Amino acid sequence: MKNNTTKNILLCLCCMLLATASFAQKGKIVKQAVSAATENISAVSATAATHAAAAAAKASRQAALASGAAEISSPIRPMLKGTHPTAEALNQNEMIRRFSTAMALSKNKEVLNYAAALERERTQARRLAATLKDFQTLNLNTLKEEELKDKISETIINRSLQRFLMGSIAAKNYTQFMRDLSNYYSLSVEFMASYELRFIAPQDVREIFAQTALEYMKAHPHKVNLKLREILKSPFVSDTLKASLRSFVALSQIQPQHESAFLTVLREAHKQYTAGLAHVRSQEDITETIAVYQEAAAELEAFTNRYHRSPRWNAPLPERRLYNKLLILIMHNQANQFRQVTNYVTKMQRLLTQYPRINKTADETLELLQDFIQEKGFFPRAVSSAPSDVQIPEDELDLYESVLFWETTDNNFQQTVIALQKKFGLY
């Protein structure tokens, strides 16, 4: 696992540092996934990563390295003035160090990722609870019961809880259904005398946890709720406290005389756990990872505000570097699944979707391509096609990228382009 993580980091850094036009041109499939940005990027990450590896293998290594060496030797400059005031002070080694930290899966990140995964599960549970609330009645008909069962199968991971909830539906005991759901996930749900359900805002998260953990175990001996399961696995809770918790879990039944002591231990365990999480969030590898994502999001926002489009791979060096940075941080984000990072990933995905790189239809692209060839007498060029002292016009780069996009998306388009090239003697 550690070796795979290291390899992934090195691959990502090579993609960013070898931000040459020839390297980028060979990676045109990857370009479609990010710069088109018409779908949620995370949903296609595995496919894009496969294409990236294949494209890199086909690239001319010597040409990429030779061109890349020249680019790497020059200092990194911010693409837009003022977007990253400290960027000019960062040399290549510092950049590599920061990105290595951002992409590495550390123990601290494992802890935060696990906590975030459980919080996502709680979010699903809240939606399930809201489903029953939306029904506005506890007298469900067969159709609504089946809908509830489907949602349980889709959202509830714990098999024991699934069984308890299905049993409550079969017995038409929806009040017990809500008690088990809210107690397992430590949701702040209050039951009124009329059996109507009233959702209340949490006042004391620690107390809600302690009370729900107690109530869940009273109803289901030896079974622990989700937060208690998390706490029992946490490195931040003392072994003495964990042993005490396990002694209560081992009881065949939580009796009234046990409740006060159990609540005291639960509260202290939660206190230690939350203090530990707060400590982890302040560690250098976490704060630096968050800073890398925060800076990238700000840089992308500044770029889209100025150019009203997403960065592209077929562009001068500073823009290619931003493109590759986004490719790394969004599509190779397996190490960073905790909320402080995923919030920035979501923001970047939203911007890429809001400002898609490809904004021409296939027909519009073909029409522009024919006009271009008739006027210029040659095919639109990539950045790598022109001498270093020649700056290819923006509209030509844009057309070139649009052609490549539709060539890799539509076989008929590709055949039409070939026919067009033959017509003008360019094939």
FIGULUM-379057 format. One record per residue: x, y, z of N, C-alpha, C in turn; residue number from 1. Coordinates in steps of 0.05 Angstrom, whole numbers. Each point is the difference from the previous one (the first is absolute). Layout:
N
{{X,Y,Z},{X,Y,Z},{X,Y,Z},NUM};
...
This chain:
427
{{17,-24,0},{-17,24,0},{17,25,0},1};
{{21,-1,17},{18,23,2},{15,4,-26},2};
{{9,-23,-13},{15,3,-25},{-18,11,-22},3};
{{-25,-9,0},{-19,10,-20},{-5,30,3},4};
{{-2,9,25},{-4,28,6},{24,16,-10},5};
{{24,-10,5},{24,14,-9},{1,2,-30},6};
{{-7,-22,-14},{1,-1,-29},{-20,20,-11},7};
{{-24,1,12},{-20,19,-9},{9,29,3},8};
{{13,6,23},{10,27,4},{20,7,-21},9};
{{19,-18,-6},{21,5,-20},{-12,4,-27},10};
{{-20,-17,-7},{-14,3,-26},{-13,27,-2},11};
{{-14,8,21},{-14,26,0},{20,23,-3},12};
{{22,-1,14},{20,21,-2},{13,1,-27},13};
{{4,-23,-12},{12,-1,-27},{-20,13,-20},14};
{{-25,-6,4},{-21,12,-18},{1,30,2},15};
{{4,11,24},{0,29,4},{26,12,-10},16};
{{22,-12,7},{26,12,-7},{6,-2,-30},17};
{{-8,-23,-12},{3,-3,-29},{-24,12,-14},18};
{{-4,25,6},{-24,14,-12},{7,10,-27},19};
{{12,-17,-16},{8,9,-27},{-23,-3,-19},20};
{{1,15,-22},{-22,-2,-19},{-1,-28,-12},21};
{{23,-13,-6},{0,-26,-12},{-12,-20,19},22};
{{8,2,25},{-12,-18,21},{-29,4,2},23};
{{-9,25,1},{-28,6,3},{-16,-9,-24},24};
{{12,2,-24},{-14,-8,-24},{-6,-30,0},25};
{{19,-15,10},{-4,-29,2},{-21,-7,21},26};
{{-5,19,18},{-20,-5,21},{-27,12,-6},27};
{{-7,1,-26},{-25,13,-8},{-25,-14,12},28};
{{2,-26,6},{-23,-13,12},{-5,10,28},29};
{{22,4,15},{-3,11,26},{-12,28,-1},30};
{{8,15,-20},{-11,27,-4},{-30,1,-2},31};
{{-11,-20,-13},{-29,0,-3},{-14,-2,27},32};
{{12,-16,18},{-14,-4,26},{-1,25,17},33};
{{22,16,-1},{1,23,17},{-10,25,-14},34};
{{11,6,-24},{-7,26,-12},{-28,1,-11},35};
{{-11,-22,-9},{-28,0,-8},{-18,5,24},36};
{{6,-15,21},{-13,5,26},{-31,1,-2},37};
{{-11,-19,-15},{-29,0,-2},{-12,-20,19},38};
{{17,-16,14},{-10,-19,19},{16,3,26},39};
{{-10,-12,21},{15,1,26},{27,-14,-4},40};
{{21,14,5},{27,-10,-6},{6,-25,16},41};
{{-9,-1,25},{7,-23,17},{-11,-26,-11},42};
{{-22,1,-15},{-13,-23,-11},{16,-13,-22},43};
{{18,14,-13},{16,-11,-22},{29,-1,7},44};
{{7,2,26},{28,1,7},{16,-25,-8},45};
{{-13,-24,5},{14,-25,-6},{6,-2,-30},46};
{{-20,6,-17},{4,-1,-28},{21,20,-10},47};
{{-2,24,10},{20,20,-8},{28,-8,8},48};
{{3,-11,24},{27,-8,9},{11,-22,-19},49};
{{-17,-19,-9},{9,-21,-18},{9,12,-26},50};
{{-16,19,-11},{7,13,-25},{26,15,3},51};
{{3,13,23},{24,16,4},{25,-17,-1},52};
{{-2,-23,13},{23,-19,0},{6,-10,-28},53};
{{-21,-6,-15},{4,-10,-27},{12,21,-18},54};
{{-11,25,3},{10,22,-17},{29,6,6},55};
{{7,-1,26},{28,6,7},{19,-21,-11},56};
{{-9,-25,-1},{17,-22,-10},{5,4,-30},57};
{{-19,12,-14},{3,4,-29},{17,25,-6},58};
{{2,17,19},{14,26,-6},{30,-5,-5},59};
{{12,18,-14},{28,-1,-5},{15,10,25},60};
{{13,-20,14},{12,7,26},{23,21,-4},61};
{{16,-5,-20},{22,19,-3},{-9,28,-6},62};
{{-20,2,-17},{-9,27,-7},{-13,14,24},63};
{{-15,-15,15},{-13,11,24},{20,9,21},64};
{{20,-18,4},{20,7,20},{17,24,-8},65};
{{8,1,-26},{16,22,-9},{-15,26,2},66};
{{-25,0,-9},{-15,25,2},{-7,6,28},67};
{{-6,-21,16},{-7,4,28},{23,12,16},68};
{{25,-9,-6},{23,10,15},{3,30,-3},69};
{{-5,9,-25},{3,29,-5},{-21,15,16},70};
{{-24,-11,1},{-22,14,14},{4,-1,30},71};
{{10,-23,10},{3,-2,29},{23,18,10},72};
{{19,5,-17},{23,16,9},{-8,29,5},73};
{{-22,9,-12},{-8,27,5},{-18,1,25},74};
{{1,22,15},{-16,1,25},{-30,0,-6},75};
{{-15,-12,18},{-29,0,-3},{-11,28,5},76};
{{-17,9,-18},{-12,26,4},{-30,-3,2},77};
{{-14,16,15},{-29,-2,2},{-12,7,-27},78};
{{-21,-14,-8},{-12,6,-26},{-14,26,-1},79};
{{-12,7,23},{-14,25,2},{11,16,23},80};
{{7,25,-5},{12,17,20},{-19,2,24},81};
{{10,-6,24},{-15,3,24},{-16,-24,9},82};
{{0,-22,-17},{-16,-23,8},{14,-16,22},83};
{{26,1,0},{15,-16,19},{26,15,7},84};
{{-2,19,19},{22,18,5},{26,-13,8},85};
{{-1,-25,11},{25,-12,8},{11,-19,-21},86};
{{-13,-3,-23},{9,-19,-20},{28,6,-10},87};
{{7,26,-4},{25,7,-11},{23,-9,18},88};
{{-5,-2,25},{22,-8,19},{4,-30,1},89};
{{-18,-15,-12},{2,-29,1},{18,-10,-23},90};
{{21,-16,7},{16,-12,-21},{-12,-28,-6},91};
{{12,-13,-20},{-11,-26,-8},{1,-20,23},92};
{{21,-1,15},{2,-19,22},{-22,4,21},93};
{{-6,25,5},{-21,7,20},{-27,-8,-11},94};
{{-4,4,-26},{-26,-7,-12},{-4,-31,2},95};
{{21,-15,-7},{-1,-29,2},{-6,-9,28},96};
{{14,13,19},{-4,-8,28},{-29,4,8},97};
{{-11,24,-7},{-28,6,9},{-20,-19,-13},98};
{{4,-6,-26},{-18,-18,-13},{3,-29,10},99};
{{25,-8,6},{4,-26,12},{-15,-3,26},100};
{{1,21,16},{-15,0,25},{-30,-1,-5},101};
{{-9,15,-19},{-29,2,-6},{-11,-27,-10},102};
{{16,-15,-16},{-10,-24,-12},{7,-25,16},103};
{{16,2,21},{7,-24,16},{-22,-7,20},104};
{{-4,-25,4},{-20,-10,19},{14,-5,27},105};
{{-3,19,18},{13,-2,26},{-20,-12,21},106};
{{11,-6,23},{-17,-10,22},{-21,20,8},107};
{{8,26,0},{-20,21,7},{-22,1,-21},108};
{{6,-4,-25},{-21,1,-21},{-18,-25,3},109};
{{12,-22,7},{-17,-24,3},{-21,4,22},110};
{{8,13,21},{-19,6,22},{-22,18,-10},111};
{{7,22,-13},{-19,19,-10},{-18,-11,-22},112};
{{12,-17,-17},{-16,-12,-21},{-21,-19,11},113};
{{8,-15,21},{-19,-19,13},{-23,16,12},114};
{{7,21,15},{-21,16,13},{-19,13,-22},115};
{{12,8,-22},{-17,12,-22},{-18,-21,-12},116};
{{10,-24,-3},{-16,-22,-12},{-24,-6,17},117};
{{4,0,27},{-22,-5,18},{-20,23,0},118};
{{10,24,-3},{-17,23,-1},{-18,0,-25},119};
{{12,-10,-22},{-16,-3,-25},{-22,-20,4},120};
{{6,-21,16},{-20,-20,6},{-22,12,17},121};
{{7,17,19},{-20,13,16},{-18,18,-17},122};
{{12,13,-19},{-15,18,-18},{-22,-16,-15},123};
{{8,-24,-9},{-20,-17,-13},{-22,-8,19},124};
{{7,-5,25},{-20,-8,20},{-19,23,5},125};
{{10,25,1},{-18,23,4},{-20,2,-23},126};
{{9,-7,-24},{-19,1,-23},{-21,-22,3},127};
{{9,-23,10},{-20,-22,4},{-20,8,21},128};
{{9,13,22},{-18,9,21},{-19,22,-12},129};
{{10,17,-17},{-17,20,-12},{-21,-12,-18},130};
{{6,-23,-12},{-20,-14,-17},{-25,-6,16},131};
{{4,-12,24},{-22,-7,16},{-15,25,10},132};
{{16,20,7},{-13,25,8},{-17,12,-22},133};
{{10,-2,-25},{-15,11,-23},{-27,-14,-5},134};
{{-2,-25,9},{-25,-15,-4},{-22,13,17},135};
{{7,15,21},{-20,14,17},{-19,-18,15},136};
{{8,-25,1},{-17,-19,15},{16,-24,8},137};
{{-8,-14,21},{13,-25,8},{-17,-24,-8},138};
{{-22,6,-15},{-17,-22,-10},{6,-3,-30},139};
{{22,-15,-6},{9,-2,-27},{-15,-21,-16},140};
{{-5,6,-25},{-12,-21,-17},{22,-17,-12},141};
{{-7,-20,-15},{19,-19,-11},{20,13,-18},142};
{{-9,19,-16},{18,14,-19},{22,15,15},143};
{{-8,15,21},{20,15,16},{18,-18,15},144};
{{-10,-23,10},{17,-19,14},{22,-11,-19},145};
{{-8,-6,-25},{20,-10,-19},{20,22,-7},146};
{{-9,24,-1},{19,22,-5},{20,3,23},147};
{{-10,-4,24},{17,2,24},{21,-23,-1},148};
{{-9,-24,-7},{17,-23,-1},{22,4,-21},149};
{{-7,11,-23},{20,5,-21},{21,20,10},150};
{{-8,20,14},{19,20,11},{18,-12,21},151};
{{-11,-18,16},{17,-14,20},{22,-16,-14},152};
{{-8,-15,-21},{20,-16,-15},{21,17,-13},153};
{{-8,24,-8},{19,18,-14},{19,15,19},154};
{{-9,6,24},{15,18,18},{11,-13,25},155};
{{-11,-21,10},{9,-11,26},{20,-21,-5},156};
{{24,4,11},{22,-19,-3},{0,-22,21},157};
{{-6,8,25},{1,-20,22},{-22,-20,-3},158};
{{8,-26,-1},{-20,-21,-4},{-19,-3,23},159};
{{10,2,24},{-17,-2,24},{-22,22,0},160};
{{9,24,-6},{-20,22,-1},{-20,-4,-23},161};
{{9,-10,-23},{-18,-7,-21},{-22,-19,10},162};
{{9,-20,14},{-19,-20,10},{-20,12,20},163};
{{10,17,18},{-18,13,19},{-20,17,-14},164};
{{9,16,-20},{-18,18,-13},{-21,-15,-17},165};
{{8,-21,-13},{-19,-16,-16},{-20,-14,19},166};
{{9,-8,23},{-19,-12,20},{-20,20,9},167};
{{8,25,4},{-19,20,9},{-20,6,-22},168};
{{8,0,-25},{-19,4,-22},{-20,-23,-1},169};
{{10,-24,3},{-18,-23,-1},{-21,1,23},170};
{{9,10,23},{-18,2,23},{-16,27,0},171};
{{5,16,-21},{-12,27,-2},{6,17,25},172};
{{23,-4,11},{8,15,23},{20,22,-9},173};
{{-11,21,-12},{17,20,-12},{13,18,21},174};
{{-11,1,24},{13,15,21},{26,-14,8},175};
{{-1,-26,3},{25,-15,6},{19,2,-23},176};
{{-10,1,-24},{17,4,-24},{16,25,3},177};
{{-13,22,7},{13,26,2},{19,0,24},178};
{{-8,-13,22},{18,-1,23},{26,-14,-7},179};
{{-2,-23,-13},{24,-15,-7},{18,16,-20},180};
{{-13,12,-19},{15,16,-20},{14,23,13},181};
{{-15,15,16},{12,24,13},{21,-8,21},182};
{{-5,-21,14},{20,-8,21},{26,-11,-13},183};
{{-3,-16,-21},{24,-11,-13},{18,22,-11},184};
{{-13,20,-13},{15,21,-13},{3,26,17},185};
{{-9,-1,25},{2,23,18},{-13,24,-12},186};
{{-24,-4,-12},{-15,22,-11},{-17,13,21},187};
{{-4,26,-2},{-16,14,20},{-30,0,-8},188};
{{-13,-22,7},{-29,-3,-6},{-15,-3,26},189};
{{-21,15,2},{-17,-1,25},{-27,-11,-7},190};
{{-11,-17,18},{-26,-13,-5},{-20,13,18},191};
{{-22,10,-12},{-21,13,16},{-21,-20,8},192};
{{-16,7,19},{-20,-18,12},{-20,-10,-21},193};
{{-4,16,-21},{-19,-7,-21},{12,-19,-21},194};
{{25,-7,4},{15,-16,-19},{8,15,-26},195};
{{-7,26,0},{11,16,-22},{30,3,4},196};
{{14,3,-21},{29,3,2},{9,29,-2},197};
{{16,8,19},{9,28,-1},{31,0,1},198};
{{12,12,-20},{29,1,-2},{10,25,14},199};
{{19,-3,18},{10,23,15},{29,4,-7},200};
{{9,25,1},{28,6,-5},{17,-10,23},201};
{{23,-12,-6},{18,-10,22},{9,23,18},202};
{{-2,-4,26},{9,20,19},{27,-7,12},203};
{{4,-25,5},{25,-10,12},{7,-27,-14},204};
{{19,1,-18},{6,-23,-16},{10,-23,18},205};
{{15,6,20},{11,-20,18},{-23,-14,15},206};
{{-19,16,10},{-22,-11,15},{-19,-17,-18},207};
{{-4,10,-25},{-16,-16,-19},{13,-27,-5},208};
{{27,0,-4},{14,-25,-4},{-4,-18,24},209};
{{5,10,24},{-1,-17,24},{-28,-12,4},210};
{{-21,16,-4},{-27,-10,4},{-8,-20,-21},211};
{{7,6,-25},{-8,-19,-22},{16,-26,2},212};
{{26,1,8},{15,-24,3},{-12,-18,22},213};
{{-8,13,22},{-12,-15,22},{-27,-12,-9},214};
{{-17,16,-13},{-26,-10,-8},{2,-23,-20},215};
{{19,2,-19},{3,-21,-20},{8,-26,13},216};
{{18,1,20},{10,-24,13},{-22,-11,18},217};
{{-16,17,12},{-22,-10,17},{-20,-16,-17},218};
{{-5,10,-24},{-19,-14,-18},{13,-25,-13},219};
{{26,2,-4},{14,-22,-14},{26,-7,15},220};
{{-1,-16,20},{24,-7,16},{23,-9,-18},221};
{{24,8,7},{25,-7,-13},{4,15,-27},222};
{{-20,16,-8},{3,15,-25},{7,29,5},223};
{{19,10,-14},{9,28,4},{-9,17,-24},224};
{{-5,25,6},{-8,18,-22},{25,9,-16},225};
{{-5,15,-22},{22,6,-18},{22,17,13},226};
{{-8,20,15},{21,17,12},{16,-15,21},227};
{{-13,-17,15},{14,-16,21},{19,-20,-14},228};
{{-8,-11,-23},{18,-17,-15},{25,15,-9},229};
{{-5,25,-9},{22,17,-8},{19,6,23},230};
{{-12,6,23},{16,7,24},{17,-24,10},231};
{{-12,-24,-2},{14,-24,9},{24,-6,-18},232};
{{0,9,-24},{22,-4,-18},{20,23,0},233};
{{-7,22,14},{16,24,-2},{26,-3,16},234};
{{22,10,-11},{26,1,15},{1,21,21},235};
{{-21,18,1},{1,23,18},{-13,-7,27},236};
{{-15,-22,2},{-13,-7,25},{18,-19,15},237};
{{3,4,26},{19,-16,16},{-9,-29,1},238};
{{19,-17,3},{-6,-29,2},{-17,-6,25},239};
{{5,15,21},{-16,-4,25},{-29,6,-5},240};
{{-5,22,-14},{-28,8,-6},{-13,-20,-19},241};
{{15,-9,-20},{-11,-20,-19},{-7,-26,15},242};
{{17,-8,19},{-6,-24,15},{-25,3,16},243};
{{-4,24,11},{-25,5,15},{-24,-1,-18},244};
{{2,12,-23},{-22,-1,-20},{-7,-29,-7},245};
{{21,-16,-5},{-5,-28,-8},{-13,-16,22},246};
{{6,7,24},{-13,-14,23},{-30,5,0},247};
{{-8,24,-7},{-29,5,-2},{-12,-14,-25},248};
{{15,0,-22},{-10,-14,-24},{-4,-30,6},249};
{{17,-11,17},{-2,-29,5},{-24,-7,18},250};
{{-12,19,13},{-23,-6,18},{-23,-12,-16},251};
{{-14,-19,12},{-23,-12,-14},{-23,19,-2},252};
{{0,20,19},{-21,20,-1},{9,24,16},253};
{{-4,24,-11},{6,25,15},{-22,5,20},254};
{{6,-3,25},{-20,4,21},{0,29,9},255};
{{-22,9,13},{-1,28,9},{24,9,17},256};
{{10,-18,16},{23,7,18},{26,3,-16},257};
{{0,-9,-25},{24,3,-17},{1,26,-15},258};
{{-23,12,-4},{-3,22,-19},{18,24,6},259};
{{0,9,25},{15,24,7},{29,-3,-5},260};
{{12,-23,8},{28,-6,-4},{7,-2,-30},261};
{{-18,-13,-14},{4,-3,-29},{0,27,-14},262};
{{-19,17,7},{-1,26,-12},{25,17,6},263};
{{11,-3,24},{24,15,7},{24,-9,-17},264};
{{2,-26,-4},{22,-11,-17},{-4,9,-29},265};
{{-24,-1,-10},{-6,8,-27},{8,29,-5},266};
{{-7,17,19},{6,29,-3},{30,5,-1},267};
{{15,-14,18},{29,4,1},{13,-11,-25},268};
{{-10,-23,-10},{11,-11,-25},{-4,19,-23},269};
{{-24,12,-2},{-6,19,-21},{18,24,2},270};
{{5,9,24},{17,23,5},{29,-5,-10},271};
{{11,-23,6},{26,-8,-9},{1,-2,-30},272};
{{-21,-12,-11},{0,-4,-29},{-1,26,-15},273};
{{-17,19,8},{-2,25,-15},{25,17,4},274};
{{13,-2,24},{25,14,4},{22,-11,-19},275};
{{0,-27,-3},{19,-12,-18},{-4,8,-29},276};
{{-25,1,-9},{-6,9,-27},{9,29,-5},277};
{{-5,17,20},{8,28,-2},{31,1,-3},278};
{{14,-16,15},{29,0,-1},{10,-9,-27},279};
{{-12,-21,-12},{8,-10,-26},{-4,22,-21},280};
{{-23,14,1},{-6,21,-20},{21,23,1},281};
{{14,2,22},{20,22,2},{28,-9,-8},282};
{{3,-26,-8},{27,-10,-6},{9,11,-28},283};
{{26,2,-3},{11,13,-24},{-8,-14,-26},284};
{{0,-27,0},{-8,-13,-26},{-28,6,-7},285};
{{-18,4,19},{-28,6,-5},{-3,29,-9},286};
{{12,19,15},{-3,28,-6},{13,7,-27},287};
{{22,-13,-6},{13,5,-26},{-16,-12,-23},288};
{{-11,-23,4},{-17,-12,-21},{-24,18,-6},289};
{{-13,10,21},{-23,18,-3},{9,25,-15},290};
{{23,11,7},{10,24,-13},{4,-4,-30},291};
{{11,-23,-7},{4,-6,-29},{-26,0,-15},292};
{{-20,-13,11},{-27,0,-13},{-13,27,0},293};
{{3,15,22},{-11,27,2},{12,18,-22},294};
{{26,-1,-3},{14,16,-19},{-8,-7,-29},295};
{{-3,-26,-5},{-8,-9,-27},{-28,10,-6},296};
{{-18,-2,19},{-27,9,-4},{-1,30,-6},297};
{{16,15,15},{1,30,-4},{12,6,-28},298};
{{20,-15,-7},{13,4,-27},{-20,-6,-22},299};
{{-15,-22,3},{-19,-7,-21},{-23,21,-1},300};
{{-8,9,23},{-22,21,1},{10,25,-14},301};
{{24,8,6},{11,24,-13},{2,-3,-30},302};
{{8,-24,-9},{2,-6,-28},{-27,1,-14},303};
{{-20,-13,11},{-27,-1,-12},{-12,28,0},304};
{{5,15,21},{-11,28,1},{12,17,-23},305};
{{25,-5,-6},{13,16,-21},{-5,-9,-28},306};
{{0,-27,-4},{-1,-11,-27},{-28,-13,-6},307};
{{-16,-4,20},{-27,-12,-4},{2,-27,-13},308};
{{20,-15,6},{3,-28,-9},{18,-15,19},309};
{{1,-26,-3},{18,-17,16},{28,1,-12},310};
{{20,-6,16},{27,-2,-11},{1,-23,-20},311};
{{18,1,-19},{3,-21,-19},{29,-11,-1},312};
{{2,-24,-10},{27,-12,-2},{16,11,-23},313};
{{-14,8,-22},{13,11,-23},{3,30,3},314};
{{19,8,16},{2,28,7},{29,6,8},315};
{{8,26,1},{27,6,11},{4,-11,27},316};
{{26,-1,8},{8,-14,24},{-15,6,25},317};
{{-4,26,8},{-14,5,25},{-28,-13,2},318};
{{-15,2,-23},{-27,-11,0},{2,-31,0},319};
{{19,-12,-14},{3,-29,1},{6,-9,28},320};
{{16,15,15},{7,-7,27},{-25,0,18},321};
{{-17,20,-4},{-25,1,15},{-18,-23,-7},322};
{{-2,-6,-26},{-15,-23,-9},{9,-26,14},323};
{{26,-5,-1},{11,-24,12},{-3,0,30},324};
{{2,23,12},{-4,1,29},{-29,-9,7},325};
{{-19,10,-15},{-28,-8,5},{-4,-30,-5},326};
{{13,-10,-21},{-2,-29,-6},{10,-16,24},327};
{{22,8,12},{11,-14,23},{-19,2,24},328};
{{-7,24,7},{-14,5,25},{-29,-11,-1},329};
{{-13,0,-23},{-27,-9,-1},{-2,-30,-7},330};
{{15,-9,-20},{-4,-27,-10},{18,-20,14},331};
{{21,9,14},{17,-18,15},{-2,7,30},332};
{{-25,2,9},{-5,10,27},{-6,-22,20},333};
{{10,-24,-5},{-8,-23,18},{9,4,29},334};
{{21,15,4},{11,3,27},{-15,21,17},335};
{{-16,16,-14},{-12,23,14},{-31,-1,-3},336};
{{-13,-13,18},{-29,-3,-1},{-13,13,24},337};
{{15,17,14},{-12,13,24},{-12,27,-8},338};
{{-18,10,16},{-17,22,-8},{15,25,-8},339};
{{21,7,15},{14,25,-5},{12,1,-28},340};
{{6,-23,-12},{10,-2,-27},{-22,-3,-20},341};
{{-19,-19,6},{-21,-5,-20},{-18,25,-5},342};
{{-1,18,19},{-14,25,-5},{12,15,-23},343};
{{27,1,-1},{14,14,-22},{-2,-16,-26},344};
{{1,-26,2},{-4,-17,-24},{-27,5,-13},345};
{{-20,1,17},{-27,6,-10},{-2,27,-13},346};
{{14,20,12},{0,27,-12},{14,0,-27},347};
{{22,-15,-2},{14,-1,-26},{-16,-14,-21},348};
{{-13,-22,8},{-18,-15,-19},{-23,18,-9},349};
{{-11,16,18},{-21,18,-8},{9,21,-20},350};
{{24,11,5},{10,20,-19},{6,-12,-27},351};
{{11,-25,-1},{6,-13,-25},{-25,-6,-16},352};
{{-21,-7,15},{-26,-5,-13},{-13,26,-9},353};
{{3,21,16},{-12,25,-7},{13,13,-24},354};
{{26,-5,-3},{16,12,-22},{12,-23,-17},355};
{{-16,-14,-15},{11,-23,-15},{20,10,-21},356};
{{21,-17,-4},{20,8,-20},{-11,-2,-28},357};
{{-14,-22,-6},{-11,-4,-27},{-28,12,-1},358};
{{-3,21,-15},{-26,13,-2},{-11,1,-28},359};
{{12,-15,-18},{-10,-1,-28},{-11,-28,-6},360};
{{-22,-1,-15},{-10,-25,-9},{18,-12,-21},361};
{{-5,-25,-7},{15,-13,-22},{-4,15,-26},362};
{{-24,7,-6},{-6,14,-25},{13,27,-1},363};
{{-1,15,22},{13,26,1},{30,-3,-3},364};
{{12,-20,12},{29,-5,-3},{7,-6,-28},365};
{{-15,-17,-14},{6,-7,-27},{-2,25,-19},366};
{{-20,16,5},{-3,24,-16},{23,19,3},367};
{{9,4,26},{23,17,5},{25,-11,-11},368};
{{3,-27,1},{24,-13,-10},{2,3,-30},369};
{{-22,-3,-14},{1,4,-30},{7,28,-7},370};
{{-12,19,14},{6,29,-5},{30,6,5},371};
{{10,-12,22},{28,5,8},{19,-11,-22},372};
{{-5,-25,-9},{18,-12,-20},{-1,16,-26},373};
{{-24,8,-8},{-3,15,-24},{16,27,1},374};
{{-1,12,23},{13,26,3},{30,-2,4},375};
{{9,-20,17},{28,-2,8},{16,-19,-17},376};
{{-14,-20,-11},{14,-20,-16},{14,-22,17},377};
{{-5,-1,25},{12,-21,17},{-20,-6,23},378};
{{6,-23,14},{-17,-9,22},{7,15,25},379};
{{-20,5,17},{6,14,25},{22,-14,16},380};
{{18,16,12},{23,-11,13},{-2,-2,31},381};
{{14,-19,10},{3,-1,29},{23,18,8},382};
{{3,4,26},{22,17,10},{27,-11,-9},383};
{{3,-27,0},{25,-13,-7},{7,2,-29},384};
{{-20,8,-17},{5,1,-29},{14,25,-9},385};
{{0,20,17},{12,26,-8},{27,4,12},386};
{{18,15,-14},{26,6,12},{-4,15,27},387};
{{20,0,16},{-2,11,27},{-5,31,-1},388};
{{8,12,-22},{-3,29,-2},{-27,8,-14},389};
{{-16,-20,-6},{-26,6,-13},{-23,-6,20},390};
{{-17,19,3},{-23,-3,18},{-25,-6,-17},391};
{{-11,-24,4},{-23,-8,-15},{-24,16,10},392};
{{-17,11,-18},{-23,15,9},{-19,-17,17},393};
{{-14,14,18},{-18,-13,19},{-22,-16,-15},394};
{{-11,12,-21},{-23,-14,-13},{10,-25,-15},395};
{{25,0,-8},{11,-24,-13},{4,-23,20},396};
{{11,7,23},{4,-20,21},{-28,-11,9},397};
{{-19,18,1},{-27,-8,9},{-12,-19,-21},398};
{{3,6,-25},{-10,-17,-21},{14,-27,-1},399};
{{26,0,3},{15,-25,1},{-10,-19,22},400};
{{-4,11,23},{-9,-16,23},{-29,-10,-5},401};
{{-16,16,-11},{-28,-8,-6},{0,-23,-20},402};
{{17,2,-21},{2,-21,-19},{8,-27,13},403};
{{21,2,17},{9,-25,13},{-22,-11,18},404};
{{-14,17,14},{-22,-10,17},{-20,-16,-16},405};
{{-10,11,-21},{-20,-14,-16},{11,-24,-15},406};
{{26,1,-7},{12,-24,-12},{0,-23,19},407};
{{5,4,25},{1,-21,20},{-28,-7,10},408};
{{-20,16,-6},{-27,-5,9},{-18,-12,-21},409};
{{5,7,-25},{-19,-7,-22},{16,-11,-23},410};
{{-3,-26,-6},{14,-12,-23},{-8,12,-26},411};
{{-25,8,-4},{-9,12,-25},{14,27,-4},412};
{{4,14,22},{14,26,-1},{29,-4,-10},413};
{{13,-21,11},{27,-5,-8},{2,-6,-30},414};
{{-19,-16,-10},{1,-6,-29},{-5,25,-17},415};
{{-17,17,10},{-6,25,-15},{25,18,-1},416};
{{15,1,22},{24,16,1},{21,-11,-20},417};
{{2,-27,-1},{19,-12,-19},{-8,7,-28},418};
{{-26,-2,-6},{-9,7,-27},{6,29,-6},419};
{{-3,18,19},{5,29,-3},{30,4,-5},420};
{{17,-14,14},{29,3,-4},{8,-10,-28},421};
{{-12,-22,-9},{5,-10,-27},{-9,20,-21},422};
{{-22,12,5},{-11,20,-19},{19,23,-5},423};
{{13,9,21},{18,23,-2},{30,-9,-2},424};
{{4,-26,-5},{27,-10,-3},{17,1,25},425};
{{-12,-3,23},{15,0,25},{4,-27,13},426};
{{-11,-21,-13},{1,-26,13},{20,-18,-14},427};
